[in-house]
Amino acid sequence: MESSDAHGARGNPARTLPAHTGDIAEPSLFPPLTTREKDFSPEPLPQFEARKQDHLRLALEDAVQAKDNGLDRIELLHEALPDLDFSDIRLETTFRSCRLSSPLIVSSMTAGHGRSYAVNRVLAEFSSRRRMLMGVGSQRRQLTDPAAAHEWTRLRTDFPDALLLGNIGIAQLIERPVDDIRALVESIEAIGLFVHVNALQEAVQPEGTPRFRGGLIKLEKVCRELSVPVIVKEVGCGFSTSTLERL
């Protein structure tokens, strides 16, 4: 799901945008949802950091490496007589007003632990040089610990031209008012927002937050009220046809 740029503009003050974002329509009004502070779900910090470091450690283990990614089933047919010059082939595309070198994206990887900045700095340098979109790691911790924003402000300072996308989980999107989500986007001068949906992971993790009621309604509200595109991505299991139709 991506929010439309065609939504009306009213009800919220304008903000200064990075030069690379271009003109963005102001958000429209939408009836608020009720949230309760006691329903918010901050994790104990050591557990949170351990889980984030597990993501990196486990991804490097041989047991979880993809043995079949489907590419072996694709056959590329050779064209011996192409009616074009190789220089005619262009991969460039645009995301809103931003010119990208290719339709590839550096997806959200990691955040919120001692090693995450080193990883994200490499990714930001690469994506900035190549003019590719980069999704930051989850900004969940930033909702309860303002100091967590330092990782991203530091990255933005080091790479002012990086084309960043914010990132938050669906459970936190449901819990938090739109103003909190908007603050995450603005804190890194993001030109879009990833909302990751990971129902299975949240259900099996002991510290997970498997509370998803009202998710589609909240997504619609956020799409209406944010001034940047909202992109929904599934983490690990993909989308079924019926879910994509609902989105």
N, C-alpha and C positions, 0 to 999 in steps of 0.2 A: 504494500500500500504506500502510495506517495501522495502527500498533500498537494492540492492543486494551487497554482499561482493565481488562479482566477477568483479566489475567495475575496469578498469585499474587505475594505480597510476602514476600521473604525474602532474606537473604544480603548486604544492603547497608544501611549506616546511613541514617537519615532526614536530610533537609536542609531548611533553612528556605526556604519558597516565597514568592514575591511574593503580596500579598493578592489579586490578581486571578485567580490560577490555580486556586484552590479545592483540594480534596483530590485527591492523585494517589497511585495505588497504588505500593507499592515494587516494584522489579524482581525477577524470578526468576532463578535460576541457569541457566547454559547452558554446555556444554563449550567451552573456549577454542580459538581458532584460533591457529596458529603464525605469528608475524611475525618478520622479521629486519630489524635496523636498516639493513643495507646495501641493502635493497629500497626504503627510503623515498626519496622523489623530490623534494627541495627544488629549486626553480628558482633560478638566479642572480637576485638581487633586481632589477637594472635591467631584465632581460628580463621578469620577472613584472610589474613596474609598467607597462612599455610595453604589454604585452598587455592589461592591465586598462584602460588609457587608450584603447587601440584599440577596445575594446568601445563606449565612449561615442562616439568620433569616427565610427566606421563606422555606428553607428545613426542618425546625423544626415545621412548622405549620401543624396542622392536615389536613387541606384542600388539601394539596399536597401529603399526604402519599399514597403510592400505596395500593389500595384495592384488586387488583388482579395482581399478578406478573407472572401468568402462571404456577407456580409450582404445583398448585392444580390439574392441568390436567395431571401431570406426575405420573404414577404408577410404583413403584419399585417392581419388582417381586422377591420374596424370593427364594434363592437357598439353599435348605436344605442339599445338599451333594456337597459342593465345593471341587474340586480336587486341593487344594492348602493350604498353611499355611498363616495365616493372615500376618505374617512377610514377605511374598513374595510380598505383595502389596506395591509399592513404588510410591510416588507422585512427586519425584524429577524430575526436568527438567533443561534445560540450555537455556540461552539467550546469543548467541554468545559463548564466553568462560566462562561466569559466571554461576556458579552452583546455582540453585534456589531450595528452599524447596518444591515448588508446582507451578502449572501453574496458579497462582492467582496474581493479580496486585493491588496495592493501586493506584487508578486512581487520576488524578489531581483534587484537591479540591478547594484551595483558595490561594490568594497571594495579596500583594500590599495594605494592610490596617493595622490598629493598632493591630488587634487581630490575624492576619494570622500566625505570627511566632509561637504563642502558639499552634495553631492547627497543623501546619506542623511539629513542634518538636515531638508531640505525634505520628504522622504518621511515621516520619522518624525513631524514636526509635523502633517502632513496626516492620517496614519493614526491618530495619537493623538487628534486633535480629532474625527475621524469615527468613532472606535471600530472601526477595521478592522485586520485582521491585516496584519503587514508582515514579509516575509522579508528578512533581512539579506543582504548580498553574501557571497560565498564566504569562509569562515573558514579556508581552506587555509593561508594564510601564518601564521596564528596557531599552527599545529602545530609550526613550526620557528622562529618568532620570537615569543616571548611579548609583546614590546612591541607587536605588531600588535593585541593585544586592547584597547589604549587607545582605538582608534577607536570600539569598541562600548561600552566602559564610559563613555566621554564621552557617547555618545548616550543611554545608559540614565540617566545623571545628569541630562541636559537634559530627558528625557521619561520620568519614572519610571513613568507609566501606559501606556506604549506596549506593545502586544501583539506581541512579537517572536517570530519563528521563526528558529532557527539554520539554518546552511546549509553543507553539505560535499559534495564530489564523490564519486562511487561509487569511483573509484580510490583516493582517500585513505581512504575508509571501509574498503575491503578491507585496506589496508596497516596501519592503526592499530588498536591495542587499543581495546575499548569504553570503557575509562576515559578515554582521550584524547578520544573523541567526547563523552562525558558532560561532561568539563571544558569543552568548547566551549559546550555548552548552558547549563551553570551560570554561565559567565563573563558571559553577557548576560541571565541570568534568563529564558531563552526558555521558551515554553509549548508548543513543538513543534519538530521538526527537519525541514527540507528535505534530502533527498538527491537531488542532481541527477545525471542520467545523460546523458552527452554523448559516446557512443562515437565518432561520426563526427568531431566536433571534435578529440578527443584523437588520433585516427588521422592527421589531416591536418596538425596543428600540428607544426612541427619540434621543439618542446620538450614535446610532449604526452606523456601517460602512459597509453598504450593497454593497460593490464593490468587485465583485468576478470574473470579466472578466479576463481570462488568468490563472485561478487557476490551472487547470490540467497541463498546460505547465510549470508553475513555480514549481509545485510539482515534475515534472520529472527532472527539472534542479537541484533542491535541492537534490533529491535522488542521482543524478549523482555526485554532487560536495561535499556533506558532507561525512565524513569518518565514520559516525555512521548510524545505521538503522533509517529510517523515518517511523513512524506509523501514519496513518490517522484515526481519530476517529470522529464520529458524536455526537453532543451534544443534546440529548433530543428527536430526532425524528427517528433515525436509518437511515440505507442506503437502498435504493431500489435496486432491482436486476440489473437494467440498470446502476445505478451509480457504483455499485461494478464491473460490467463488464468493465466500462471505466477505473476504477482504476487498 
